[in-house]
């Protein structure tokens, strides 16, 4: 199994390191956080002193380098990669994909790169918040753009599968548009909801029950992480915010004119049913031959249809689609 070098040992990077070791991969990490480094070392994991040392070891062992730093720090990590291991296997777990792909193309274009994004997390951060099971049964996007090296895609996808996830192939731009709606917009709405509730004073907050607590959970995430994620996906997030504002405007108009919210509530109820149906059993298994010149087209179609890669059997991806 290919060794793994994880740069960044917060919630996601720390969980990648744990899960890679659980899968039997040789793995080590590095972090700028002295507390996260100490905690990882105390837990028995290999932690290098500097990014240069960690990536140098990756070059010597032909390891897969996983960038698990916040978007504002990715450029600095990639400059070290370019200086020490410019031809390395490279992926990332950053929550936006096109900005990272642009940085890789500019700073370390010779890397064998395929972007990744595990769709799992918690509202708390740092090494202590992570776990080896964080990604179990979770979606893990691996970008399959036209320019993606198929071998690099296979390496990044294999890591996701080894970490317990299932792999969703898509393009960088389609990923960013999708997560703007289901990940980044929820952070914005949670912030607005939390502030609106607090605006009602102590009485409102004392009466807050499950719907308010659940709806504002991610508002407890570290603000610098939320800002890096949401502001890094500005264009697609603006589109999602506009859509949400249009729906809220329609709800307000209906409430003001007729006193009714039926269209809004029923549309939300139907959309929630769609989500649950997509997650239900009864999926259809399909096989994609990764040696086929059209394999990436098939993989992108799989992801667009709600499908996922479950495992590899030699040069065949075993996948399923909603039934």
ZATORBA-208120 format. One record per residue (C-alpha): chain; residue in three letters; x, y, z. Coordinates in nm, 4 decimals, decimal comma, padded with zeros to 6 digits, always signed. Example, Ala and Ser with C-alpha at 12.3 -4.5 7.8 and 13.67 -1.06 7.14 Angstrom:
 mol type       c1       c2       c3
   A  Ala +01,2300 -00,4500 +00,7800
   A  Ser +01,3670 -00,1060 +00,7140
REM end
This chain:
 mol type       c1       c2       c3
   A  Unk +00,0000 +00,0000 +00,0000
   A  Unk +00,1271 +00,3463 -00,0857
   A  Unk +00,2548 +00,5517 +00,2072
   A  Unk +00,0730 +00,8725 +00,2979
   A  Unk +00,2113 +01,2102 +00,4092
   A  Unk -00,0557 +01,4367 +00,5613
   A  Unk +00,0204 +01,8085 +00,5804
   A  Unk -00,2123 +01,9511 +00,8435
   A  Unk -00,3389 +01,7548 +01,1445
   A  Unk -00,6623 +01,9285 +01,2374
   A  Unk -01,0015 +01,7569 +01,2337
   A  Unk -00,9832 +01,6375 +00,8722
   A  Unk -00,6089 +01,5873 +00,8290
   A  Unk -00,5811 +01,4191 +01,1668
   A  Unk -00,8653 +01,1854 +01,0758
   A  Unk -00,7004 +01,1052 +00,7408
   A  Unk -00,3789 +01,0105 +00,9222
   A  Unk -00,5670 +00,7895 +01,1673
   A  Unk -00,7772 +00,6232 +00,8960
   A  Unk -00,4760 +00,5623 +00,6693
   A  Unk -00,2924 +00,3906 +00,9548
   A  Unk -00,6061 +00,1871 +01,0348
   A  Unk -00,6057 +00,0696 +00,6722
   A  Unk -00,2473 -00,0520 +00,7097
   A  Unk -00,0717 +00,2262 +00,5206
   A  Unk +00,2621 +00,3660 +00,6361
   A  Unk +00,1753 +00,7245 +00,7247
   A  Unk +00,3103 +01,0345 +00,8924
   A  Unk +00,1977 +01,3917 +00,9330
   A  Unk +00,3135 +01,7446 +00,9978
   A  Unk +00,1384 +02,0486 +01,1401
   A  Unk +00,2141 +02,4062 +01,2346
   A  Unk +00,0095 +02,3594 +01,5525
   A  Unk +00,2332 +02,2600 +01,8431
   A  Unk -00,0657 +02,1340 +02,0426
   A  Unk -00,1922 +01,9142 +01,7565
   A  Unk +00,1595 +01,7812 +01,6955
   A  Unk +00,2035 +01,6948 +02,0626
   A  Unk -00,1367 +01,5252 +02,0798
   A  Unk -00,0681 +01,3181 +01,7670
   A  Unk +00,2730 +01,2137 +01,8987
   A  Unk +00,1229 +01,1208 +02,2352
   A  Unk -00,1298 +00,9033 +02,0495
   A  Unk +00,1557 +00,7133 +01,8854
   A  Unk +00,1497 +00,8641 +01,5363
   A  Unk +00,4567 +00,9727 +01,3399
   A  Unk +00,4841 +01,3513 +01,3210
   A  Unk +00,7653 +01,5315 +01,1396
   A  Unk +00,9155 +01,8595 +01,2554
   A  Unk +00,8695 +02,0605 +00,9347
   A  Unk +00,6763 +02,0439 +00,6096
   A  Unk +01,0099 +02,0237 +00,4277
   A  Unk +01,1068 +01,7131 +00,6265
   A  Unk +00,7670 +01,5499 +00,5775
   A  Unk +00,7593 +01,6088 +00,2018
   A  Unk +01,1236 +01,5037 +00,1627
   A  Unk +01,0321 +01,1722 +00,3234
   A  Unk +00,7364 +01,1485 +00,0843
   A  Unk +00,9692 +01,1979 -00,2117
   A  Unk +01,2042 +00,9274 -00,0840
   A  Unk +00,9202 +00,6772 -00,0343
   A  Unk +00,7100 +00,7724 -00,3397
   A  Unk +00,4284 +00,8537 -00,0985
   A  Unk +00,0979 +01,0295 -00,1616
   A  Unk +00,1070 +01,3828 -00,0197
   A  Unk -00,2278 +01,4957 +00,1227
   A  Unk -00,2705 +01,8713 +00,1688
   A  Unk -00,5027 +01,9178 +00,4659
   A  Unk -00,4363 +02,2856 +00,5320
   A  Unk -00,6976 +02,5654 +00,5116
   A  Unk -00,7220 +02,7268 +00,1683
   A  Unk -00,5214 +03,0418 +00,2641
   A  Unk -00,2245 +02,8203 +00,3610
   A  Unk -00,2343 +02,5880 +00,0585
   A  Unk -00,0061 +02,8039 -00,1556
   A  Unk +00,2757 +02,7919 +00,1004
   A  Unk +00,2460 +02,4125 +00,1292
   A  Unk +00,2554 +02,3746 -00,2488
   A  Unk +00,5667 +02,5915 -00,2741
   A  Unk +00,7427 +02,3476 -00,0421
   A  Unk +00,6161 +02,0558 -00,2509
   A  Unk +00,7447 +02,2261 -00,5660
   A  Unk +01,0887 +02,2721 -00,4112
   A  Unk +01,1226 +01,9265 -00,2549
   A  Unk +00,9003 +01,6806 -00,4444
   A  Unk +00,7730 +01,8415 -00,7666
   A  Unk +00,6745 +01,5082 -00,9245
   A  Unk +00,5030 +01,3574 -00,6218
   A  Unk +00,1616 +01,1970 -00,5983
   A  Unk -00,0594 +01,4761 -00,4660
   A  Unk -00,4145 +01,5202 -00,3442
   A  Unk -00,5921 +01,7473 -00,0975
   A  Unk -00,8939 +01,7513 +00,1311
   A  Unk -00,9758 +02,1221 +00,1003
   A  Unk -01,3450 +02,2133 +00,0778
   A  Unk -01,3155 +02,3956 -00,2566
   A  Unk -01,1602 +02,2387 -00,5615
   A  Unk -01,1155 +02,4868 -00,8468
   A  Unk -00,9055 +02,7341 -00,6435
   A  Unk -00,6772 +02,4508 -00,5288
   A  Unk -00,6498 +02,3121 -00,8813
   A  Unk -00,5504 +02,6594 -01,0046
   A  Unk -00,2818 +02,6836 -00,7345
   A  Unk -00,1424 +02,3396 -00,8221
   A  Unk -00,1330 +02,4271 -01,1926
   A  Unk +00,0567 +02,7478 -01,1182
   A  Unk +00,2932 +02,6370 -00,8405
   A  Unk +00,3622 +02,2652 -00,8911
   A  Unk +00,2349 +02,1702 -01,2392
   A  Unk +00,4454 +01,8527 -01,2600
   A  Unk +00,2790 +01,6925 -00,9564
   A  Unk +00,0585 +01,3907 -01,0209
   A  Unk -00,2483 +01,5573 -00,8759
   A  Unk -00,6150 +01,4756 -00,8273
   A  Unk -00,8198 +01,6911 -00,5929
   A  Unk -01,0260 +01,5394 -00,3161
   A  Unk -01,2845 +01,6428 -00,0596
   A  Unk -01,4299 +01,4129 +00,2070
   A  Unk -01,7816 +01,5254 +00,2945
   A  Unk -01,7619 +01,4629 +00,6672
   A  Unk -01,6813 +01,6789 +00,9630
   A  Unk -01,7818 +01,8242 +01,2956
   A  Unk -01,8357 +02,1751 +01,4284
   A  Unk -01,5261 +02,1382 +01,6482
   A  Unk -01,1706 +02,1383 +01,5176
   A  Unk -00,8166 +02,0280 +01,5923
   A  Unk -00,6515 +01,6879 +01,6357
   A  Unk -00,8596 +01,5897 +01,9434
   A  Unk -01,1813 +01,6280 +01,7402
   A  Unk -01,0764 +01,3730 +01,4757
   A  Unk -01,1212 +00,9981 +01,4608
   A  Unk -01,0248 +00,7055 +01,2394
   A  Unk -01,3943 +00,6443 +01,1637
   A  Unk -01,4886 +01,0001 +01,0634
   A  Unk -01,5145 +00,9090 +00,6945
   A  Unk -01,6823 +00,5705 +00,7284
   A  Unk -01,9709 +00,5511 +00,4763
   A  Unk -01,9216 +00,9192 +00,3845
   A  Unk -01,8926 +01,0626 +00,0314
   A  Unk -01,5374 +01,1529 -00,0735
   A  Unk -01,5151 +01,3571 -00,3928
   A  Unk -01,2212 +01,2866 -00,6215
   A  Unk -01,1995 +01,5283 -00,9131
   A  Unk -01,2088 +01,3713 -01,2592
   A  Unk -01,1489 +01,6713 -01,4865
   A  Unk -01,0339 +01,6247 -01,8450
   A  Unk -00,6773 +01,7134 -01,7452
   A  Unk -00,6683 +01,4861 -01,4380
   A  Unk -00,4053 +01,2132 -01,4628
   A  Unk -00,5972 +00,8810 -01,4430
   A  Unk -00,3230 +00,7249 -01,2304
   A  Unk -00,3384 +01,0192 -00,9888
   A  Unk -00,7172 +00,9877 -00,9740
   A  Unk -00,6836 +00,6194 -00,8896
   A  Unk -00,4367 +00,6971 -00,6077
   A  Unk -00,6577 +00,9671 -00,4556
   A  Unk -00,9661 +00,7476 -00,4889
   A  Unk -00,7883 +00,4516 -00,3288
   A  Unk -00,7060 +00,6691 -00,0283
   A  Unk -01,0714 +00,7681 +00,0113
   A  Unk -01,1827 +00,4055 -00,0085
   A  Unk -00,9143 +00,2957 +00,2387
   A  Unk -01,0374 +00,5636 +00,4780
   A  Unk -01,3821 +00,4012 +00,4767
   A  Unk -01,5562 +00,6413 +00,2393
   A  Unk -01,7195 +00,5886 -00,0976
   A  Unk -01,5846 +00,7937 -00,3868
   A  Unk -01,7907 +01,0414 -00,5894
   A  Unk -01,6258 +01,1440 -00,9190
   A  Unk -01,7057 +01,4881 -01,0564
   A  Unk -01,5381 +01,7978 -01,1988
   A  Unk -01,3872 +02,0742 -00,9871
   A  Unk -01,6458 +02,3296 -01,1030
   A  Unk -01,9420 +02,0959 -01,0490
   A  Unk -01,8108 +02,0097 -00,7033
   A  Unk -01,7805 +02,3751 -00,6065
   A  Unk -02,1326 +02,4520 -00,7304
   A  Unk -02,2754 +02,1538 -00,5405
   A  Unk -02,1023 +02,2184 -00,2076
   A  Unk -02,1987 +02,5855 -00,2246
   A  Unk -02,5589 +02,4654 -00,1852
   A  Unk -02,5217 +02,1794 +00,0627
   A  Unk -02,2198 +02,2822 +00,2706
   A  Unk -02,1287 +02,6481 +00,2387
   A  Unk -02,4797 +02,7984 +00,2223
   A  Unk -02,5790 +02,6060 +00,5378
   A  Unk -02,2944 +02,7798 +00,7217
   A  Unk -02,4242 +03,1193 +00,6076
   A  Unk -02,7842 +03,0331 +00,6945
   A  Unk -02,6799 +02,8922 +01,0332
   A  Unk -02,5013 +03,2185 +01,1114
   A  Unk -02,8082 +03,4206 +01,0128
   A  Unk -03,0413 +03,1919 +01,2086
   A  Unk -02,8217 +03,2055 +01,5185
   A  Unk -02,8017 +03,5853 +01,5058
   A  Unk -03,1762 +03,6164 +01,4433
   A  Unk -03,2551 +03,3935 +01,7400
   A  Unk -03,0173 +03,5833 +01,9656
   A  Unk -03,1842 +03,9038 +01,8517
   A  Unk -03,4934 +03,7926 +02,0428
   A  Unk -03,3020 +03,8162 +02,3686
   A  Unk -03,2742 +03,5728 +02,6594
   A  Unk -03,6384 +03,4636 +02,6348
   A  Unk -03,5980 +03,3463 +02,2756
   A  Unk -03,2766 +03,1610 +02,3511
   A  Unk -03,4217 +03,0002 +02,6631
   A  Unk -03,7044 +02,8586 +02,4527
   A  Unk -03,4759 +02,7302 +02,1741
   A  Unk -03,5309 +02,3588 +02,1159
   A  Unk -03,4181 +02,0988 +01,8631
   A  Unk -03,4967 +02,2810 +01,5403
   A  Unk -03,2963 +02,5883 +01,6437
   A  Unk -03,0121 +02,3847 +01,7959
   A  Unk -02,9834 +02,1597 +01,4889
   A  Unk -03,0154 +02,4505 +01,2488
   A  Unk -02,7383 +02,6494 +01,4169
   A  Unk -02,4971 +02,3622 +01,4946
   A  Unk -02,2370 +02,4584 +01,2332
   A  Unk -02,2438 +02,8212 +01,3504
   A  Unk -02,0207 +02,6920 +01,6298
   A  Unk -01,7413 +02,6122 +01,3837
   A  Unk -01,4265 +02,8254 +01,4121
   A  Unk -01,4982 +03,1434 +01,2192
   A  Unk -01,1610 +03,1487 +01,0395
   A  Unk -01,2303 +02,8032 +00,8942
   A  Unk -01,5797 +02,9045 +00,7817
   A  Unk -01,4506 +03,2223 +00,6214
   A  Unk -01,1743 +03,0384 +00,4336
   A  Unk -01,4252 +02,7840 +00,3055
   A  Unk -01,7082 +03,0176 +00,2093
   A  Unk -01,5084 +03,3128 +00,0797
   A  Unk -01,2886 +03,0717 -00,1180
   A  Unk -01,5993 +02,9614 -00,3096
   A  Unk -01,7380 +03,3112 -00,3643
   A  Unk -01,8885 +03,2756 -00,7121
   A  Unk -02,0840 +02,9514 -00,6627
   A  Unk -02,1867 +03,0613 -00,3127
   A  Unk -02,3298 +03,3860 -00,4501
   A  Unk -02,5457 +03,1793 -00,6869
   A  Unk -02,6663 +02,9632 -00,3981
   A  Unk -02,7378 +03,2667 -00,1783
   A  Unk -02,9356 +03,4276 -00,4628
   A  Unk -03,1427 +03,1105 -00,4989
   A  Unk -03,2095 +03,0998 -00,1247
   A  Unk -03,2991 +03,4693 -00,1132
   A  Unk -03,5420 +03,4181 -00,4004
   A  Unk -03,7132 +03,1379 -00,2120
   A  Unk -03,7214 +03,3396 +00,1115
   A  Unk -03,8589 +03,6373 -00,0815
   A  Unk -04,1344 +03,4227 -00,2285
   A  Unk -04,2159 +03,2888 +00,1187
   A  Unk -04,2322 +03,6395 +00,2609
   A  Unk -04,4506 +03,7604 -00,0237
   A  Unk -04,6935 +03,4735 +00,0214
   A  Unk -04,7039 +03,5191 +00,3994
   A  Unk -04,7660 +03,8923 +00,3651
   A  Unk -05,0322 +03,8649 +00,0942
   A  Unk -05,2261 +03,5490 +00,1753
   A  Unk -05,0899 +03,4386 +00,5123
   A  Unk -04,9897 +03,1047 +00,3605
   A  Unk -04,6576 +02,9207 +00,3410
   A  Unk -04,7810 +02,6024 +00,1762
   A  Unk -04,5646 +02,6268 -00,1375
   A  Unk -04,2452 +02,6852 +00,0603
   A  Unk -04,3089 +02,4164 +00,3218
   A  Unk -04,4206 +02,1554 +00,0687
   A  Unk -04,1220 +02,2219 -00,1583
   A  Unk -03,8897 +02,1727 +00,1388
   A  Unk -04,0691 +01,8568 +00,2476
   A  Unk -04,0408 +01,7153 -00,1059
   A  Unk -03,6719 +01,8041 -00,1281
   A  Unk -03,6031 +01,6332 +00,2042
   A  Unk -03,7833 +01,3218 +00,0760
   A  Unk -03,5553 +01,3292 -00,2311
   A  Unk -03,2507 +01,3293 -00,0050
   A  Unk -03,3738 +01,0346 +00,1978
   A  Unk -03,4691 +00,8395 -00,1148
   A  Unk -03,1211 +00,8907 -00,2576
   A  Unk -02,9746 +00,7428 +00,0614
   A  Unk -03,2123 +00,4471 +00,0678
   A  Unk -03,1281 +00,0882 -00,0223
   A  Unk -03,2018 -00,0644 -00,3605
   A  Unk -02,9110 +00,0740 -00,5582
   A  Unk -02,8016 -00,0724 -00,8907
   A  Unk -02,4445 -00,2026 -00,9223
   A  Unk -02,2465 -00,1068 -01,2308
   A  Unk -01,8867 -00,1639 -01,3414
   A  Unk -01,6583 +00,0900 -01,5098
   A  Unk -01,3490 -00,0307 -01,6940
   A  Unk -01,0789 +00,2184 -01,5986
   A  Unk -00,8689 +00,1223 -01,9031
   A  Unk -01,1461 +00,2413 -02,1360
   A  Unk -01,0604 +00,5779 -02,3004
   A  Unk -01,4106 +00,6944 -02,2078
   A  Unk -01,3752 +00,5929 -01,8422
   A  Unk -01,3633 +00,9496 -01,7103
   A  Unk -01,6820 +01,0356 -01,9012
   A  Unk -01,8482 +00,7355 -01,7370
   A  Unk -01,7164 +00,8346 -01,3946
   A  Unk -01,8425 +01,1918 -01,4283
   A  Unk -02,1836 +01,0630 -01,5390
   A  Unk -02,1845 +00,8321 -01,2384
   A  Unk -02,1241 +01,1194 -00,9982
   A  Unk -02,3776 +01,3471 -01,1673
   A  Unk -02,6416 +01,0765 -01,1268
   A  Unk -02,5863 +01,0343 -00,7543
   A  Unk -02,3603 +00,7333 -00,7996
   A  Unk -02,0456 +00,6334 -00,6196
   A  Unk -01,7397 +00,4108 -00,6465
   A  Unk -01,7381 +00,1383 -00,3820
   A  Unk -01,4136 -00,0467 -00,4536
   A  Unk -01,1633 -00,1429 -00,7205
   A  Unk -01,1154 -00,4890 -00,8650
   A  Unk -00,7945 -00,4707 -01,0664
   A  Unk -00,8701 -00,2158 -01,3413
   A  Unk -01,2467 -00,2106 -01,2827
   A  Unk -01,4337 +00,0303 -01,0562
   A  Unk -01,7284 -00,1348 -00,8828
   A  Unk -01,9930 +00,1343 -00,8459
   A  Unk -02,3593 +00,1815 -00,7739
   A  Unk -02,6377 +00,4192 -00,8705
   A  Unk -02,9716 +00,5012 -00,7069
   A  Unk -03,2212 +00,2348 -00,8159
REM end
